[in-house]
Amino acid sequence: MLLIVGIEETARYNNAAVVIKITVVLVLRYKEPNRPRPFRTPWVPVVPLLGIASCLYLMSALPIDTWARLLVWLLVGLVIYFVYGRHHSKLNKTRRSLGGTHETDGTGALRGAPVPSVHHAAARAILPPT
């Protein structure tokens, strides 16, 4: 991205990336409290919220054309992310190996499809180790 827009513009986008990262970490900290965390931050959620606030403060001074470019690049990135994920997801490969697409029950489990055994290669790829 640096080659396309220059160092100043890249630095402007960095604040938006930091806000997104901190927000995701905070959400995961509360949604998945037992997830392994090799790096700890003191005074959670005070320090992350101060980080978000300081980045938003810096971003508030950005010109409107920077915001427009940010939204365009964000949308391009999301499209690439979801298209790639749909074609390379382990769950999608499992569905194909079971005979095509099936409806799910909302949790990602296949409705009406046979449950693969633990020895099934695709099942081993998506099931947590016991």
N, C-alpha and C positions, 0 to 999 in steps of 0.2 A: 504494500500500500504506500510505503514511503516513496517509491519511484513514481507513483501516479500523482500524488498530491503535495508532496514536500514535507519537510520536517515540522513546520508550524501547524499545518492542518492535521498531521498525525498526532501531534501533542494535544490538539483540541479533542480528537476522538478518544484519546486515552482516558479522559475523565469519565466519559460515558461507559467505557468498558469496565472501569473500576467500580462504578455504581452498580452495574449489572452483576459483576462478580460478587461484590459484598452482599447484595440482596439475595443472590442464590445461596451463598453460604449461610446466611441467617435463616432462610426458609428451610434449608436442609438440616440445620442444627435443631430446629424445632420439630420438623416432620420425621426425621430419622435420628433420634437422640443416641441410639446405640451404634451408629456408624463409626468405624475406627477413624480417629483424628490424630495423625502424627504431629500436627502443628497446632498449638493452642494460642489463643489470643486472650490477653487479660481483660477483665471487666466487660465481658460480653453481656448485654448488647450495647453498652455505652460506647466503646471504641468503634465498633462497626457503624453505629448510627452517626457518630461524629465524622467518620470517613465519608459516609454518604452525604451528609450535610455540607461538608467542605467541598466535595466535588460538585454538588449541585450549585453551590454558591459560585464557584469558578465558571461553571457552564452557563449561569444566568447572564453573563456578560458576552456570550458568544453572539455573533451576527446571525441573522435569519438564514443566510445561504449555507452556513455551516450546519445548522439544524436540518435543513433540507437534504444536504448531502449525507448527513448521518442517517436519516430515515431511509434514504435510497439504499445505502450500503447495508443497513440493518436488514431491510427486506430482501435484498439479494442474498445475503448470508443465510437468512432463515429459509429461503427457498432451496438453496444448495444443501443446507443441513437436513431438511426434511426429505428431499428427494433422495439424497444419498442414504439416509437412514432407512427409508422405506425399502430400498433395493438391497441393502446390506444387513438388515436386522436379523438376528438369530431367530426371533419369533416368527418372522415372515418366512424364513427358510424351513422352519418346522411345519408351518401351515402348508407350504408347497409339498413337503415330503409326505404329508398325510392325505394328499389327494386334492389339492386346490385350496381355494379360499373357503373359510368357514366363518360363521358368525361367532362373535365372542360374547361372553356374559357380562361385559363391562370391566372385568378385572384382567382381561387379556387371555383368560382360559377359553379354550375352544368349546362351543356349545354343540353337542351332538356328534362330536368327533371322538374316536377312540383315544384313550389316554395312553401315551407312549410309555413303554417300560423304562426303568432307570438305565438299562443297558443300551437303549436306543441312542445313537450318537448325537442326534439333535437334542434329545432330552438332556443328556449330560452337559451339553453346551449352555443350556439355559437354567437348569436346576442348580440350586446351591449345593455344595458338598455336604454330606451328612456326617 
